[in-house]
Amino acid sequence: MSVFSGMVAHFTGSANALTQAQARVRASGRPLIDLINGNPTQHGLHFPAATLQAALAKAQVAAAVYRPDPKGQAAGRAAISAYYATQGATFDLEHILLTPGTSQSYWYLFQLLADPGQEILTPQPSYPLFEFIASLCRVTLTPYALVRSAAGWEIDIAGLAAAITPNTRAIVLISPHNPTGHVASAAEVEALVALAALHRLPIIADEVFCEFIFGAGQHQRPANHAAPLVFTLNGFSKMLALPGAKLGWIAVSGEAALVRTAVAALETIADTFLATHEWIQWAAADLLTQGQAFLADYRRQIAERAALAHELLAGADHFHLTPAAGGFYLTLDVSRLTSSDEHLALDLLLETGILTHPGWYYDLPTPGLVLSFLSQPEILRSHLPRLIAYLAGN
């Protein structure tokens, strides 16, 4: 008999070839150009230190006497509610729950909505983290497809409808999507909400990249439609370039009876752990309200870096760039090349020191490479042409 539960097999094993090669390159002292890292703080994008320090100093005083609120301190929840109001969305502060980040929000919601073996519909391509969270919750992820079109990526609505079964418990919408950069259109959101209403399914709307939509695109929010139950997720990690703050939230909306039940259950789940740091809860309102000027400049820099990456990568005849409409990442279709995407990513790293990810990490529909455009402009200008030259030789 094994000492461990069955899920341990999901979390153990050897590192893959690319991870091993990355470790060897670092150990050798060779320069490693990381074009997959989506952490803004490692690319010169920092929330103002003085504002952060002042907010935390004030929060430390407020939190000196520990009086936890399972939903999170009301001042922070009120600021989040006010943030949404400026965007035309209404969330009662009593229906907002602070969490230690979006990953934890997903864990709460998978526990809330699905029993072991039941299904959550998630977009494919997907982010590998979901598989680990699903394993911890013992739920099954069933994919629905994002497909390439002339304009970029789009949801296969017919495929989504066909994927719904009596065992389906929720639909996850990620917009902007990681790693494709797909931003759901009004028509796509309306169709998804209609399916959710028809089948009485909750929607988990992951909006962590919603401040980073390019061109004339607009963020379409399921919570603004007549869905039975919507859980809107966001946090400070991407929005304010504060991944170390570990502050996220779940905003619950929909039919009153369902909202009441969901909020009560989430409050109990949160109360069981009280995992969100008190200081950051008390600092949340100041960080959100005083960080808006930073956010505007940060948003501009992300858009400029995205535009530069698209300009440098567009027009190549040996791979196809599928434009990203938002977020921090983009995808290259390398199916015209003879090598597998795993081999390309590994060889690219070993030959040039440039780190990307192969598309199979994310279940891309065709062989591909995934990269982030968060790197500083001089790095993009120096190394994307080297990436292009490498692919041209394959």
C-alpha positions in Angstrom: 0.0 0.0 0.0 1.3 3.4 -0.9 2.0 5.9 1.9 0.6 8.7 -0.3 -2.7 9.6 -1.9 -3.2 9.1 -5.6 -2.8 12.8 -6.4 0.9 12.7 -5.4 1.7 11.2 -8.8 0.6 14.5 -10.3 3.2 16.4 -8.3 6.3 14.2 -8.5 8.6 13.1 -11.2 11.6 14.3 -13.2 11.9 17.8 -14.6 11.3 17.9 -18.3 14.1 18.4 -20.9 13.6 22.2 -21.3 13.7 22.8 -17.5 16.8 20.7 -17.2 18.5 22.6 -20.0 17.5 25.9 -18.5 19.2 24.9 -15.2 22.3 23.9 -17.1 22.5 27.2 -19.0 22.1 29.1 -15.8 24.7 27.0 -14.0 27.2 27.5 -16.9 27.1 31.3 -16.5 25.9 31.8 -20.1 23.5 34.6 -20.6 19.9 33.4 -20.5 17.3 35.7 -22.2 14.0 34.8 -20.6 11.2 35.6 -23.1 8.5 33.7 -21.2 8.6 35.3 -17.8 5.4 37.3 -17.2 6.4 38.8 -13.9 6.3 42.6 -14.4 8.7 43.3 -11.5 11.5 41.4 -13.4 11.1 43.6 -16.4 11.5 47.1 -14.8 7.8 47.6 -14.1 7.4 48.5 -10.4 4.6 50.0 -8.3 5.8 53.2 -6.7 7.8 52.2 -3.7 6.9 55.3 -1.6 3.2 54.7 -2.1 3.5 51.0 -1.2 5.6 51.8 1.9 3.1 54.5 3.1 0.1 52.2 2.6 1.8 49.3 4.4 2.9 51.5 7.3 -0.7 52.8 7.7 -2.0 49.3 7.4 0.3 48.0 10.1 -1.2 50.4 12.6 -4.8 49.5 11.5 -4.0 45.8 11.9 -2.3 46.0 15.2 -5.3 44.5 17.0 -6.2 41.4 15.0 -9.9 41.5 14.1 -10.2 39.2 11.1 -13.2 39.4 8.7 -13.5 36.2 6.7 -14.6 38.2 3.6 -11.7 40.6 4.0 -11.5 44.0 5.6 -14.4 46.1 4.5 -12.4 49.2 3.4 -10.6 47.1 0.8 -13.8 45.5 -0.4 -15.4 48.9 -0.7 -12.5 50.2 -2.8 -12.8 47.2 -5.1 -16.6 47.8 -5.4 -15.8 51.5 -6.3 -13.2 50.4 -8.9 -15.9 48.4 -10.7 -18.4 51.2 -10.5 -16.1 53.4 -12.5 -16.3 50.7 -15.2 -20.1 50.4 -15.2 -20.2 47.2 -13.1 -22.1 46.9 -9.8 -20.8 44.7 -7.1 -22.1 44.9 -3.5 -19.1 45.0 -1.2 -20.8 42.3 0.9 -20.5 40.1 -2.2 -16.8 40.5 -2.6 -14.3 38.1 -0.9 -10.6 38.9 -0.6 -8.2 36.0 -1.2 -4.4 35.4 -1.3 -4.5 35.5 -5.1 -6.4 34.2 -8.1 -5.0 30.7 -7.8 -6.5 30.4 -4.3 -9.7 31.9 -5.7 -9.9 29.1 -8.2 -9.4 26.5 -5.4 -12.2 28.1 -3.4 -14.5 28.0 -6.4 -13.7 24.5 -7.5 -14.4 23.3 -4.0 -17.6 25.3 -3.9 -19.1 24.2 -7.2 -17.9 20.6 -7.9 -17.8 17.3 -6.2 -15.0 14.9 -6.9 -15.2 13.6 -10.5 -17.5 16.4 -11.7 -16.5 18.7 -14.6 -15.4 22.3 -15.0 -15.3 23.6 -18.6 -12.0 25.4 -19.2 -10.6 27.0 -22.4 -8.0 25.2 -24.4 -5.2 26.3 -25.0 -4.9 26.5 -21.2 -2.5 27.4 -18.4 -0.9 24.3 -16.8 -1.7 25.6 -13.3 -5.3 24.6 -13.8 -4.4 20.9 -13.9 -2.7 21.1 -10.5 -5.6 23.0 -8.9 -8.1 20.5 -10.4 -6.1 17.6 -9.0 -6.1 19.1 -5.5 -9.8 19.5 -5.8 -10.3 16.1 -7.4 -12.4 17.6 -10.2 -12.1 17.0 -13.9 -11.3 19.7 -16.4 -13.1 19.4 -19.7 -11.8 21.6 -22.5 -13.6 23.9 -24.9 -11.6 25.2 -27.8 -10.2 28.6 -28.7 -9.5 28.5 -32.5 -7.4 30.7 -34.7 -9.2 32.9 -37.2 -8.1 35.6 -39.6 -8.4 38.2 -36.8 -6.8 36.2 -34.0 -8.4 33.7 -31.7 -12.1 33.1 -31.0 -14.2 30.8 -28.9 -15.7 27.7 -30.6 -19.2 28.4 -29.3 -20.7 25.3 -30.9 -17.9 23.2 -29.4 -18.5 24.8 -26.0 -22.2 23.9 -26.2 -21.4 20.3 -27.2 -19.0 19.9 -24.2 -21.8 20.6 -21.6 -23.1 17.4 -20.0 -25.2 16.7 -16.9 -21.8 16.4 -15.1 -20.8 19.9 -15.9 -20.7 22.3 -12.9 -19.2 25.6 -14.3 -17.7 27.4 -17.3 -14.4 29.2 -16.9 -13.9 32.3 -19.2 -10.5 33.9 -19.2 -10.4 37.2 -21.0 -7.9 38.4 -21.9 -6.7 34.8 -22.2 -3.3 33.4 -21.2 -1.4 32.5 -23.4 -3.3 33.4 -26.6 -4.2 37.0 -25.8 -7.7 36.3 -26.9 -10.2 39.0 -25.7 -13.8 37.7 -25.7 -16.1 39.8 -27.9 -19.5 41.0 -27.0 -21.1 38.3 -29.2 -18.9 35.6 -27.5 -19.8 36.7 -24.0 -23.5 36.9 -24.9 -23.4 33.4 -26.3 -21.5 32.0 -23.3 -24.0 33.7 -20.9 -26.9 32.3 -22.9 -25.5 28.8 -22.5 -24.9 29.3 -18.8 -28.5 30.5 -18.4 -29.9 27.6 -20.4 -28.0 25.0 -18.4 -28.1 26.9 -15.1 -24.3 26.9 -14.9 -22.1 29.3 -12.9 -19.5 31.3 -14.9 -16.0 31.9 -13.4 -14.8 35.0 -15.2 -11.0 35.4 -14.9 -10.2 39.1 -15.6 -6.7 39.4 -14.2 -5.4 40.9 -17.5 -8.5 43.1 -18.1 -6.5 46.3 -17.8 -4.3 45.3 -20.7 -6.4 45.3 -23.8 -4.9 46.7 -27.0 -6.2 48.9 -29.8 -9.9 49.5 -30.0 -10.8 46.3 -28.1 -13.1 46.6 -25.1 -13.5 44.3 -22.1 -16.8 42.5 -22.0 -17.9 41.4 -18.6 -20.2 38.4 -18.0 -21.4 40.1 -14.7 -23.1 42.8 -16.8 -25.4 40.2 -18.4 -28.3 38.1 -17.1 -26.3 35.1 -16.0 -27.6 33.0 -13.1 -24.3 33.2 -11.2 -21.0 34.8 -12.0 -17.7 34.8 -10.0 -15.5 37.6 -11.3 -11.8 37.2 -10.4 -9.0 39.7 -10.3 -6.1 40.9 -8.1 -3.1 43.1 -7.7 -0.5 40.7 -9.2 -1.0 41.8 -12.8 -3.2 44.9 -12.3 -0.8 46.8 -10.1 2.4 44.8 -10.8 2.3 43.6 -7.2 2.6 39.8 -7.4 4.2 39.7 -4.0 1.2 41.4 -2.4 -0.7 38.2 -2.8 -4.1 39.9 -2.9 -6.9 38.7 -5.1 -10.7 38.7 -4.9 -13.9 37.0 -6.0 -16.9 39.3 -6.8 -20.1 37.4 -6.8 -23.2 38.5 -8.9 -26.3 37.0 -10.3 -29.6 35.7 -9.0 -30.1 36.8 -5.4 -30.7 33.4 -3.9 -27.7 31.9 -5.6 -25.5 34.8 -4.6 -26.6 34.5 -0.9 -25.7 30.8 -0.8 -22.4 31.2 -2.7 -21.3 34.1 -0.5 -22.2 32.3 2.7 -20.3 29.2 1.7 -17.3 31.1 0.4 -17.2 33.0 3.7 -17.0 29.7 5.6 -14.3 28.4 3.3 -12.3 31.6 3.8 -12.9 31.6 7.6 -11.5 28.1 7.8 -8.1 29.4 6.7 -8.1 33.2 7.1 -5.2 33.1 4.6 -5.2 36.6 3.3 -2.6 38.7 5.1 -4.1 41.4 7.3 -1.7 44.1 6.4 -2.4 43.9 2.6 -6.1 43.8 3.3 -5.9 47.1 5.2 -3.6 48.6 2.5 -5.8 47.5 -0.4 -7.9 50.6 -0.6 -4.9 53.0 -0.6 -3.0 50.9 -3.1 -6.0 50.7 -5.5 -7.0 54.3 -5.3 -3.5 55.8 -5.2 -2.2 53.4 -7.8 -4.3 54.7 -10.7 -1.7 57.1 -12.1 0.9 54.3 -12.0 -1.7 51.9 -13.7 -2.2 54.3 -16.6 1.6 54.5 -17.3 2.1 50.8 -16.7 -0.8 50.1 -19.1 0.8 52.3 -21.7 4.2 50.6 -21.4 2.6 47.2 -21.8 0.8 48.3 -24.9 4.0 49.7 -26.4 5.9 46.5 -25.7 3.1 44.4 -27.2 3.1 46.6 -30.3 6.9 46.4 -30.7 6.8 42.6 -30.4 4.0 42.3 -32.9 5.9 44.6 -35.3 9.1 42.6 -35.0 7.4 39.2 -35.4 4.9 40.1 -38.1 5.3 39.1 -41.7 7.7 36.1 -41.3 7.1 33.4 -43.9 8.4 30.5 -41.8 6.0 30.9 -38.8 2.7 32.6 -38.2 2.1 35.2 -35.4 -1.5 35.1 -34.1 -2.1 38.6 -32.8 -2.7 39.0 -29.1 -5.6 41.4 -28.3 -4.6 41.7 -24.7 -2.7 40.2 -21.8 1.1 39.6 -21.5 1.7 36.7 -24.0 1.5 35.8 -27.6 1.7 32.6 -29.7 3.7 31.6 -32.8 2.4 28.8 -35.1 5.5 26.9 -36.2 3.7 24.1 -37.9 5.4 25.0 -41.2 8.7 23.9 -39.7 9.9 20.3 -39.7 11.0 20.1 -36.0 8.6 19.6 -33.1 7.9 22.6 -30.9 9.6 20.9 -28.0 12.7 20.4 -30.0 12.6 24.0 -31.3 12.3 25.5 -27.8 15.1 23.3 -26.5 17.4 23.9 -29.4 16.6 27.6 -29.3 17.7 27.8 -25.7 20.8 25.8 -26.1 22.0 27.6 -29.3 21.0 31.2 -28.5 20.2 31.3 -24.8 16.6 32.4 -25.6 14.0 30.8 -23.4 10.4 30.3 -24.7 7.9 27.6 -24.1 6.7 24.9 -26.6 3.1 25.1 -27.4 2.3 21.6 -26.0 2.8 23.0 -22.5 -0.5 24.9 -23.1 -2.2 22.4 -25.5 -2.0 24.7 -28.5 -3.9 23.2 -31.5 -0.8 23.1 -33.7 3.0 23.1 -33.0 3.9 26.5 -31.5 6.0 28.7 -29.3 4.7 30.8 -26.5 6.5 34.0 -25.3 5.8 37.1 -23.3 6.3 40.6 -24.6 6.9 42.1 -21.1 10.7 42.3 -21.6 12.1 45.8 -21.8 12.1 47.2 -25.4 15.8 47.0 -25.9 15.7 43.3 -25.1 12.9 42.7 -27.5 14.7 44.7 -30.2 17.9 42.7 -29.6 16.6 39.2 -29.2 13.4 38.8 -31.2 15.4 39.2 -34.5 17.7 36.4 -33.2 14.7 34.2 -32.5 13.4 34.9 -36.0 16.7 34.1 -37.6 16.9 30.8 -35.6 13.4 29.8 -36.8 14.3 30.7 -40.4 17.1 28.2 -40.3 14.8 25.4 -39.3 
